[in-house]
Amino acid sequence: MEQKFKVNQMLTAKNTGFVEKIYAVSKDGQPFDLLEVSLLLHYQVLTMEQLRALIVEHAIDCELHETGHTCRVSLKTTADAEKFIAHIAPLYNQILL
């Protein structure tokens, strides 16, 4: 499947080493953060239970931060970020133009 986005940059927290943001750009040039998974939940691409199951299935070490209608992921290592990009990020293809 062709990716409808390109990963530009990963930002890690200085004090924890967690990957806090993975910046990507859609084909039409719109920037977004792959770790802001609220869009996937909002457009019903997956549920929170399905997200948790994918995280466990692919052994992605992370923390989920839910605040109201917002849900973000913090990844423990860049290796976890690579797994996230390979297995969960392609779900964005379903909502990107």
C-alpha positions in Angstrom: 0.0 0.0 0.0 1.3 3.4 -0.9 1.9 5.7 2.0 -0.1 9.0 1.9 2.4 10.7 4.2 6.1 11.1 4.7 7.8 11.1 8.1 10.0 14.2 8.6 11.3 14.2 12.1 11.1 12.6 15.5 11.4 14.6 18.7 12.6 13.0 21.9 12.2 14.4 25.4 15.6 15.4 26.9 14.9 14.2 30.4 13.2 10.8 29.6 14.4 9.9 26.1 10.8 9.2 25.1 9.8 9.9 21.5 7.1 12.6 22.1 6.3 13.6 18.5 6.7 12.1 15.1 6.1 14.8 12.5 4.8 13.8 9.1 3.5 15.6 6.1 0.6 14.5 3.9 0.9 14.4 0.1 -0.8 17.8 -0.1 1.8 19.3 2.3 -0.3 19.4 5.5 1.9 18.6 8.6 0.6 16.4 11.4 1.9 14.4 14.4 1.6 10.7 14.0 1.5 10.3 17.8 -1.7 12.3 18.0 -4.0 9.2 17.6 -7.2 11.1 18.3 -7.9 11.4 14.6 -7.8 7.7 14.1 -10.3 7.3 17.0 -12.5 10.2 15.8 -12.9 8.8 12.3 -13.4 5.3 13.7 -10.4 3.8 12.0 -9.9 1.9 15.2 -11.1 1.9 18.8 -9.1 2.4 21.9 -9.2 -1.3 22.5 -8.0 -2.1 19.0 -5.1 0.5 19.5 -4.1 -1.2 22.8 -4.3 -4.6 21.1 -2.0 -3.4 18.2 0.5 -2.0 20.8 0.6 -5.3 22.6 0.7 -7.4 19.4 3.7 -5.5 18.0 5.4 -5.2 21.4 5.5 -1.4 21.3 6.6 0.0 24.6 4.7 3.2 25.1 2.4 5.3 27.3 -1.1 6.5 26.3 -2.1 9.9 27.4 -5.9 10.5 27.3 -7.2 13.9 28.1 -10.9 14.5 27.2 -11.2 13.7 23.5 -7.5 13.9 23.0 -5.3 10.8 22.9 -1.5 10.9 22.5 1.2 8.2 22.5 4.7 8.6 24.0 7.1 5.9 22.8 9.9 4.7 25.0 12.6 4.4 22.4 13.3 5.1 18.7 13.0 1.3 18.1 9.4 1.6 19.4 8.9 4.6 17.1 10.0 2.5 14.1 7.5 -0.3 15.1 4.8 2.4 15.5 5.5 3.8 12.1 5.5 0.3 10.5 2.4 -1.1 12.1 0.1 1.7 13.4 0.9 4.8 11.3 -0.3 3.2 8.0 -3.8 3.5 9.4 -3.6 7.2 8.7 -3.8 6.3 5.0 -7.5 5.6 5.5 -8.2 9.3 6.5 -5.7 11.2 4.4 -6.6 12.5 1.0 
